């Protein structure tokens, strides 16, 4: 069932988030993202000694007059980044009165807006079971954004998710930008190979773990019968007391720390956010403090 999360009121809020995604990343020619490679933009970067065959128009004759040696001017290359956003569309993302699913859609829409605001290209995918489905392809510019971003309202959350099995057969681009994974990461299925695959492709990886208030700080007490939201054959029937809650919190801390450490070891960014936290607080607060946004 579709939900209207991306509406005019939300888009007006997003327009206030005029922030830059990390600088110094590679991408396709044409955008305004400056990479650390050298190219043909107008911004001077450095010198190197002239090598026969180089473009003589880039020789700095003033430097030659001072040092009696030929030096070539180098300029920063301006590149267009391709931001690829992957949304976990499994049933567990619909846990917590659907707030996790809605938060995932809001985060994806906000990141997409910040990218097109910088004239970067954006593609959005949903990951479900062992399949990656592209729902927005190569979007560039705010007009295209406004026309396409409403497709996020049509995302249906169901089934399981196998990130690595789904992502590894797909084309993700080589060194041309950022890959964002938005998920609760509460799965026994492998996601580590997907992160490795993306980093091996020289992409900057950003994992956003979204958990509901009930998952972060459960208030349930007494006799309960719980079902795995992605496999109803898995159930848990027990009397939930203080010790059970403490064990759960320890397990949750282990899971989130493991994901964070795995990302850090591979040069990827990781953030844990609540489904109930406002997008403004996440982007203006947490991500700026982390240095993900500048």
C-alpha positions as a Markdown table, in Angstrom:
| # | Residue | x | y | z |
|---|---|---|---|---|
| 1 | Unk | 0.0 | 0.0 | 0.0 |
| 2 | Unk | 1.4 | 3.4 | -1.0 |
| 3 | Unk | 1.9 | 6.1 | 1.6 |
| 4 | Unk | 2.2 | 9.8 | 1.0 |
| 5 | Unk | 5.4 | 10.8 | 2.8 |
| 6 | Unk | 6.9 | 13.0 | 0.1 |
| 7 | Unk | 4.4 | 15.8 | -0.3 |
| 8 | Unk | 4.6 | 19.6 | -0.9 |
| 9 | Unk | 5.0 | 20.4 | 2.8 |
| 10 | Unk | 8.0 | 18.0 | 3.1 |
| 11 | Unk | 9.6 | 19.3 | -0.1 |
| 12 | Unk | 9.4 | 22.8 | 1.3 |
| 13 | Unk | 11.3 | 21.6 | 4.4 |
| 14 | Unk | 13.9 | 19.9 | 2.2 |
| 15 | Unk | 14.6 | 23.2 | 0.4 |
| 16 | Unk | 16.0 | 24.6 | 3.6 |
| 17 | Unk | 18.7 | 21.9 | 3.7 |
| 18 | Unk | 21.2 | 23.6 | 1.4 |
| 19 | Unk | 24.2 | 21.6 | 2.4 |
| 20 | Unk | 27.0 | 19.9 | 0.6 |
| 21 | Unk | 27.7 | 16.2 | 0.5 |
| 22 | Unk | 31.4 | 15.5 | 1.1 |
| 23 | Unk | 33.8 | 17.3 | -1.2 |
| 24 | Unk | 36.8 | 15.7 | -3.1 |
| 25 | Unk | 35.1 | 12.7 | -4.6 |
| 26 | Unk | 35.4 | 11.5 | -8.2 |
| 27 | Unk | 32.5 | 11.6 | -10.7 |
| 28 | Unk | 31.5 | 12.2 | -14.3 |
| 29 | Unk | 32.6 | 15.4 | -16.1 |
| 30 | Unk | 30.1 | 18.2 | -16.1 |
| 31 | Unk | 29.0 | 18.9 | -12.6 |
| 32 | Unk | 30.4 | 21.3 | -10.0 |
| 33 | Unk | 31.9 | 18.8 | -7.6 |
| 34 | Unk | 35.7 | 19.4 | -7.3 |
| 35 | Unk | 37.8 | 16.3 | -7.2 |
| 36 | Unk | 41.4 | 15.9 | -6.3 |
| 37 | Unk | 42.3 | 14.9 | -9.9 |
| 38 | Unk | 43.6 | 17.5 | -12.2 |
| 39 | Unk | 41.7 | 18.7 | -15.3 |
| 40 | Unk | 40.6 | 21.7 | -17.2 |
| 41 | Unk | 38.6 | 23.9 | -14.8 |
| 42 | Unk | 39.6 | 27.5 | -14.2 |
| 43 | Unk | 40.7 | 27.0 | -10.5 |
| 44 | Unk | 44.5 | 26.7 | -10.2 |
| 45 | Unk | 45.7 | 23.8 | -8.1 |
| 46 | Unk | 49.5 | 23.3 | -8.3 |
| 47 | Unk | 52.6 | 23.2 | -10.5 |
| 48 | Unk | 54.7 | 20.4 | -11.9 |
| 49 | Unk | 57.7 | 20.5 | -14.2 |
| 50 | Unk | 57.1 | 20.8 | -17.9 |
| 51 | Unk | 57.4 | 17.5 | -19.8 |
| 52 | Unk | 58.0 | 17.7 | -23.6 |
| 53 | Unk | 54.6 | 17.1 | -25.3 |
| 54 | Unk | 52.6 | 18.9 | -22.6 |
| 55 | Unk | 50.3 | 21.7 | -23.6 |
| 56 | Unk | 52.5 | 24.8 | -23.9 |
| 57 | Unk | 49.6 | 27.1 | -23.2 |
| 58 | Unk | 49.7 | 25.9 | -19.6 |
| 59 | Unk | 53.3 | 26.9 | -19.0 |
| 60 | Unk | 53.7 | 29.7 | -16.4 |
| 61 | Unk | 56.1 | 32.1 | -18.1 |
| 62 | Unk | 56.3 | 34.3 | -15.0 |
| 63 | Unk | 57.7 | 31.3 | -13.0 |
| 64 | Unk | 60.1 | 30.6 | -15.9 |
| 65 | Unk | 61.4 | 34.2 | -15.8 |
| 66 | Unk | 62.1 | 33.8 | -12.0 |
| 67 | Unk | 63.6 | 30.3 | -12.0 |
| 68 | Unk | 64.7 | 29.8 | -15.6 |
| 69 | Unk | 62.8 | 26.5 | -15.6 |
| 70 | Unk | 59.5 | 25.4 | -17.3 |
| 71 | Unk | 56.6 | 24.6 | -15.0 |
| 72 | Unk | 53.1 | 23.4 | -16.1 |
| 73 | Unk | 50.0 | 24.8 | -14.3 |
| 74 | Unk | 47.6 | 22.2 | -12.9 |
| 75 | Unk | 43.9 | 22.9 | -12.4 |
| 76 | Unk | 41.3 | 21.2 | -10.3 |
| 77 | Unk | 38.9 | 19.1 | -12.3 |
| 78 | Unk | 35.2 | 19.7 | -11.9 |
| 79 | Unk | 33.2 | 16.5 | -11.9 |
| 80 | Unk | 29.6 | 15.4 | -11.5 |
| 81 | Unk | 29.0 | 12.9 | -8.8 |
| 82 | Unk | 26.5 | 10.0 | -9.2 |
| 83 | Unk | 24.8 | 9.5 | -5.9 |
| 84 | Unk | 23.2 | 6.0 | -5.7 |
| 85 | Unk | 20.7 | 5.5 | -2.9 |
| 86 | Unk | 19.6 | 2.0 | -1.8 |
| 87 | Unk | 16.5 | 1.6 | 0.3 |
| 88 | Unk | 15.9 | -1.5 | 2.3 |
| 89 | Unk | 12.3 | -2.4 | 1.4 |
| 90 | Unk | 11.9 | -5.4 | 3.6 |
| 91 | Unk | 9.0 | -6.0 | 6.0 |
| 92 | Unk | 11.1 | -5.2 | 9.1 |
| 93 | Unk | 11.4 | -1.6 | 7.9 |
| 94 | Unk | 7.6 | -1.3 | 8.4 |
| 95 | Unk | 7.9 | -2.1 | 12.1 |
| 96 | Unk | 7.1 | 0.6 | 14.6 |
| 97 | Unk | 3.9 | 2.0 | 13.2 |
| 98 | Unk | 5.6 | 2.3 | 9.8 |
| 99 | Unk | 7.8 | 5.1 | 11.0 |
| 100 | Unk | 11.0 | 3.4 | 10.0 |
| 101 | Unk | 9.8 | 3.0 | 6.4 |
| 102 | Unk | 8.7 | 6.6 | 6.3 |
| 103 | Unk | 12.0 | 7.9 | 7.7 |
| 104 | Unk | 13.9 | 5.8 | 5.1 |
| 105 | Unk | 11.9 | 7.5 | 2.4 |
| 106 | Unk | 12.4 | 11.0 | 3.9 |
| 107 | Unk | 16.2 | 10.4 | 4.2 |
| 108 | Unk | 16.4 | 9.2 | 0.6 |
| 109 | Unk | 14.5 | 12.2 | -0.7 |
| 110 | Unk | 16.6 | 14.6 | 1.3 |
| 111 | Unk | 19.9 | 13.1 | 0.2 |
| 112 | Unk | 18.6 | 13.1 | -3.4 |
| 113 | Unk | 17.7 | 16.8 | -3.1 |
| 114 | Unk | 21.1 | 17.8 | -1.7 |
| 115 | Unk | 22.8 | 16.0 | -4.6 |
| 116 | Unk | 20.7 | 17.5 | -7.4 |
| 117 | Unk | 21.2 | 20.9 | -5.7 |
| 118 | Unk | 24.9 | 20.5 | -6.5 |
| 119 | Unk | 24.1 | 19.4 | -10.1 |
| 120 | Unk | 25.0 | 15.8 | -9.3 |
| 121 | Unk | 23.2 | 12.8 | -10.8 |
| 122 | Unk | 21.0 | 10.7 | -8.6 |
| 123 | Unk | 19.6 | 7.1 | -8.9 |
| 124 | Unk | 17.4 | 5.5 | -6.3 |
| 125 | Unk | 16.9 | 1.8 | -5.8 |
| 126 | Unk | 14.8 | -0.5 | -3.6 |
| 127 | Unk | 16.3 | -3.7 | -2.3 |
| 128 | Unk | 14.0 | -6.5 | -1.5 |
| 129 | Unk | 14.7 | -10.2 | -1.2 |
| 130 | Unk | 17.6 | -10.8 | -3.7 |
| 131 | Unk | 16.6 | -8.1 | -6.1 |
| 132 | Unk | 17.7 | -4.4 | -6.7 |
| 133 | Unk | 15.0 | -2.4 | -8.5 |
| 134 | Unk | 15.8 | 1.0 | -9.9 |
| 135 | Unk | 12.9 | 3.4 | -9.3 |
| 136 | Unk | 14.6 | 6.7 | -10.2 |
| 137 | Unk | 17.3 | 6.7 | -12.9 |
| 138 | Unk | 20.0 | 9.3 | -13.5 |
| 139 | Unk | 18.0 | 12.3 | -12.1 |
| 140 | Unk | 19.7 | 15.6 | -12.7 |
| 141 | Unk | 18.4 | 19.1 | -11.7 |
| 142 | Unk | 15.6 | 20.3 | -9.4 |
| 143 | Unk | 12.9 | 20.1 | -12.1 |
| 144 | Unk | 13.6 | 16.4 | -12.7 |
| 145 | Unk | 13.7 | 15.9 | -8.9 |
| 146 | Unk | 10.3 | 17.4 | -8.4 |
| 147 | Unk | 8.9 | 15.3 | -11.2 |
| 148 | Unk | 10.4 | 12.0 | -10.0 |
| 149 | Unk | 10.8 | 12.1 | -6.3 |
| 150 | Unk | 7.1 | 11.3 | -5.6 |
| 151 | Unk | 7.8 | 7.7 | -6.8 |
| 152 | Unk | 9.2 | 7.1 | -3.3 |
| 153 | Unk | 5.6 | 7.1 | -2.1 |
| 154 | Unk | 4.9 | 4.0 | -4.1 |
| 155 | Unk | 7.6 | 1.8 | -2.4 |
| 156 | Unk | 6.1 | -1.2 | -0.7 |
| 157 | Unk | 7.8 | -2.8 | 2.2 |
| 158 | Unk | 7.5 | -6.6 | 2.4 |
| 159 | Unk | 9.5 | -9.8 | 2.5 |
| 160 | Unk | 13.2 | -10.2 | 3.5 |
| 161 | Unk | 16.4 | -8.5 | 2.3 |
| 162 | Unk | 19.6 | -10.0 | 1.0 |
| 163 | Unk | 21.8 | -7.0 | 0.4 |
| 164 | Unk | 24.9 | -8.8 | -0.9 |
| 165 | Unk | 23.1 | -11.3 | -3.1 |
| 166 | Unk | 21.0 | -8.4 | -4.6 |
| 167 | Unk | 23.8 | -5.8 | -5.0 |
| 168 | Unk | 26.8 | -7.8 | -6.2 |
| 169 | Unk | 25.4 | -8.7 | -9.7 |
| 170 | Unk | 24.5 | -5.0 | -10.4 |
| 171 | Unk | 26.4 | -2.2 | -12.0 |
| 172 | Unk | 27.3 | 0.4 | -9.3 |
| 173 | Unk | 29.8 | 2.7 | -11.2 |
| 174 | Unk | 33.5 | 2.9 | -10.6 |
| 175 | Unk | 34.8 | 5.9 | -8.5 |
| 176 | Unk | 32.0 | 8.1 | -9.6 |
| 177 | Unk | 30.4 | 9.1 | -6.3 |
| 178 | Unk | 28.6 | 8.1 | -3.2 |
| 179 | Unk | 26.5 | 5.0 | -2.4 |
| 180 | Unk | 24.0 | 5.3 | 0.4 |
| 181 | Unk | 22.4 | 2.3 | 2.1 |
| 182 | Unk | 19.4 | 3.1 | 4.2 |
| 183 | Unk | 18.3 | 0.1 | 6.3 |
| 184 | Unk | 17.7 | -1.1 | 9.9 |
| 185 | Unk | 20.4 | -3.8 | 9.2 |
| 186 | Unk | 18.4 | -6.2 | 11.5 |
| 187 | Unk | 19.0 | -9.2 | 9.4 |
| 188 | Unk | 20.9 | -12.5 | 9.6 |
| 189 | Unk | 21.7 | -12.2 | 5.9 |
| 190 | Unk | 25.0 | -10.9 | 4.7 |
| 191 | Unk | 25.4 | -7.2 | 4.0 |
| 192 | Unk | 29.2 | -7.0 | 4.5 |
| 193 | Unk | 30.0 | -8.2 | 1.0 |
| 194 | Unk | 27.8 | -5.4 | -0.4 |
| 195 | Unk | 29.8 | -2.8 | 1.5 |
| 196 | Unk | 33.1 | -4.4 | 0.4 |
| 197 | Unk | 31.9 | -4.5 | -3.2 |
| 198 | Unk | 31.0 | -0.8 | -3.2 |
| 199 | Unk | 34.3 | 0.2 | -1.6 |
| 200 | Unk | 36.3 | -2.0 | -4.0 |
| 201 | Unk | 34.6 | 0.0 | -6.8 |
| 202 | Unk | 36.1 | 3.2 | -5.2 |
| 203 | Unk | 32.8 | 4.5 | -4.2 |
| 204 | Unk | 32.2 | 6.5 | -1.0 |
| 205 | Unk | 29.8 | 4.4 | 1.1 |
| 206 | Unk | 27.4 | 5.9 | 3.6 |
| 207 | Unk | 25.3 | 3.5 | 5.8 |
| 208 | Unk | 22.3 | 4.9 | 7.6 |
| 209 | Unk | 20.8 | 2.6 | 10.2 |
| 210 | Unk | 17.2 | 3.5 | 11.0 |
| 211 | Unk | 15.6 | 2.0 | 14.1 |
| 212 | Unk | 12.3 | 2.8 | 15.8 |
| 213 | Unk | 11.8 | 4.2 | 19.3 |
| 214 | Unk | 10.6 | 0.7 | 20.4 |
| 215 | Unk | 13.7 | -0.9 | 19.1 |
| 216 | Unk | 16.1 | 1.6 | 20.6 |
| 217 | Unk | 14.3 | 1.7 | 24.0 |
| 218 | Unk | 11.8 | -1.1 | 24.4 |
| 219 | Unk | 9.1 | -0.6 | 27.0 |
| 220 | Unk | 7.4 | -4.0 | 26.7 |
| 221 | Unk | 7.0 | -6.0 | 29.9 |
| 222 | Unk | 5.3 | -9.2 | 31.0 |
| 223 | Unk | 4.3 | -12.2 | 28.9 |
| 224 | Unk | 4.7 | -11.6 | 25.2 |
| 225 | Unk | 4.6 | -13.6 | 22.0 |
| 226 | Unk | 6.8 | -12.0 | 19.3 |
| 227 | Unk | 7.1 | -12.9 | 15.6 |
| 228 | Unk | 10.0 | -12.2 | 13.3 |
| 229 | Unk | 8.6 | -9.6 | 10.9 |
| 230 | Unk | 10.4 | -11.2 | 7.9 |
| 231 | Unk | 9.9 | -14.8 | 8.9 |
| 232 | Unk | 6.7 | -15.6 | 10.8 |
| 233 | Unk | 8.0 | -19.1 | 11.5 |
| 234 | Unk | 10.4 | -17.6 | 13.9 |
| 235 | Unk | 8.7 | -16.7 | 17.2 |
| 236 | Unk | 9.7 | -15.7 | 20.7 |
| 237 | Unk | 7.4 | -16.4 | 23.7 |
| 238 | Unk | 8.7 | -15.4 | 27.1 |
| 239 | Unk | 8.1 | -13.3 | 30.2 |
| 240 | Unk | 9.9 | -10.1 | 29.5 |
| 241 | Unk | 11.5 | -8.7 | 32.6 |
| 242 | Unk | 14.4 | -6.3 | 33.4 |
| 243 | Unk | 17.1 | -8.9 | 32.7 |
| 244 | Unk | 15.7 | -9.7 | 29.3 |
| 245 | Unk | 15.6 | -6.0 | 28.4 |
| 246 | Unk | 19.2 | -5.5 | 29.6 |
| 247 | Unk | 20.2 | -8.5 | 27.5 |
| 248 | Unk | 18.4 | -7.1 | 24.5 |
| 249 | Unk | 20.1 | -3.7 | 24.8 |
| 250 | Unk | 23.5 | -5.4 | 25.1 |
| 251 | Unk | 22.8 | -7.3 | 21.9 |
| 252 | Unk | 21.6 | -4.2 | 20.1 |
| 253 | Unk | 24.7 | -2.3 | 21.2 |
| 254 | Unk | 26.8 | -5.2 | 19.8 |
| 255 | Unk | 25.0 | -5.1 | 16.5 |
| 256 | Unk | 25.2 | -1.3 | 16.0 |
| 257 | Unk | 28.9 | -1.2 | 17.1 |
| 258 | Unk | 29.7 | -4.1 | 14.7 |
| 259 | Unk | 28.2 | -2.2 | 11.8 |
| 260 | Unk | 29.9 | 1.0 | 12.7 |
| 261 | Unk | 33.3 | -0.7 | 13.1 |
| 262 | Unk | 32.9 | -2.6 | 9.8 |
| 263 | Unk | 32.2 | 0.7 | 8.0 |
| 264 | Unk | 35.0 | 2.5 | 9.7 |
| 265 | Unk | 37.5 | -0.2 | 8.8 |
| 266 | Unk | 36.6 | 0.3 | 5.1 |
| 267 | Unk | 36.6 | 4.1 | 5.0 |
| 268 | Unk | 32.8 | 4.2 | 5.0 |
| 269 | Unk | 30.5 | 6.5 | 7.0 |
| 270 | Unk | 27.9 | 5.1 | 9.4 |
| 271 | Unk | 25.2 | 6.8 | 11.4 |
| 272 | Unk | 22.4 | 5.4 | 13.6 |
| 273 | Unk | 19.2 | 7.5 | 13.6 |
| 274 | Unk | 15.8 | 7.1 | 15.2 |
| 275 | Unk | 12.7 | 6.9 | 13.1 |
| 276 | Unk | 11.2 | 9.6 | 15.2 |
| 277 | Unk | 14.0 | 12.1 | 14.8 |
| 278 | Unk | 13.3 | 15.0 | 12.4 |
| 279 | Unk | 15.2 | 15.2 | 9.2 |
| 280 | Unk | 16.4 | 18.7 | 10.0 |
| 281 | Unk | 17.9 | 17.4 | 13.3 |
| 282 | Unk | 19.7 | 14.5 | 11.6 |
| 283 | Unk | 21.2 | 16.6 | 8.8 |
| 284 | Unk | 21.9 | 19.9 | 10.6 |
| 285 | Unk | 23.0 | 18.1 | 13.7 |
| 286 | Unk | 24.4 | 14.6 | 13.5 |
| 287 | Unk | 25.8 | 14.5 | 10.0 |
| 288 | Unk | 27.5 | 17.9 | 10.3 |
| 289 | Unk | 29.0 | 16.9 | 13.7 |
| 290 | Unk | 30.3 | 13.7 | 12.1 |
| 291 | Unk | 31.8 | 15.6 | 9.2 |
| 292 | Unk | 29.7 | 13.7 | 6.6 |
| 293 | Unk | 28.2 | 17.1 | 5.6 |
| 294 | Unk | 30.1 | 20.3 | 5.4 |
